[in-house]
Amino acid sequence: MVDAIITGLYIFILAIFVGFEVIRKVPPTLHTPLMSGANAISGIVLIGALVTAGSQEKGALKILGLLAIILATINVVGGFLVTDRMLKMFKRGRE
């Protein structure tokens, strides 16, 4: 049990560093397509969180699943709002 927690924590910390380095090197012109891809990934995370939270019987795991659902939902909705606003900037005005 402790080994699984340590392995999960190690993977989580490594993912933080890799994600930071990948995002830091993206040029500004690619932010909108990258955000759209991130929204799709967040949607997959949301589905996984729903499945995980629904299948657990222990209270602490249900709470963590609920927290994952809330954070993924905020990320998906916020990402779509920002992407929509950015795409509206590129539309031509009515002539």
N, C-alpha and C positions, 0 to 999 in steps of 0.2 A: 504494500500500500504506500509506504513512504517512498519507495523507488519510483512508483508511478507519478507521485506528486512532484518529485524532484525532476523527473524527465519532462513532465508537462511544463513546469516552471522554466526549465532550461530552453525548451522549444519556444515558449512565449517570449522570453527575453531576446532570444536570437531573432525571432520574427520582428520584434520592435526595431532592432538595429538594422536589419536588412530592409524593412519597409521605409525607415527614415532615409537610408542611403539611396534607395531607388527613387523616392519622391523628390529628394533634394536635387537630383540631377536632371529632372524633367524640365525642358524649356517651356516658357509661358504659353507658347502657341499650342501646346499639346494638353493643357490643363482640362479643357472641356471634354475631349474624348476620353481622357484618363478618368475624369469624374464620372462619366457615363459607365465606364467599365467598373469603377468602384461601386456604383449603385447596384449593378448586377450582382457583384460579389456580396454586397451587404444583404441583398434579397435572399441569396442562398444561405447566408449566415442566419437570417431571420427564420427561414424554414427549418434549418437545423436546430435552432434554439427552441422552436415550437415542438418539434419532435422529441427533443431531449427533455424539456420541462414536462411534457405530457406523459412520458414513460417512467419518470422517477417516482418512487414512493417516499423517499426521505425528505423531510422538511427543508433542510439546508440546500439540497440539490434543487428543489423546486424554486427556492428563493433565488439561487444563482441563475437558474433558467429564466425566471421572470425578469431579472435584471438584464440578462442578455437580450431578451425580447424587447424590452423597453429601449435599450441603447441602440440596437439594430434598427428599430422602427424610427427613432429620431434621426439616425444616420441616413436611412433611405429617404425619408420625407424631406429632410434638409437638403440632401444631395439633388433630389429632383427639383426642388424649388430654385436652388442656385443654378442648376443647369438650364432650367427654363428661362430664368432671368438673363443668363449669358446669351442664350440663343436669340432672345428677343432683341438684344443689342445689334445683331447682325441683320435683322429684317429691314427691308426698305420701307420708308414711310409711304403713305398713300399720296399719289400725285393728282 
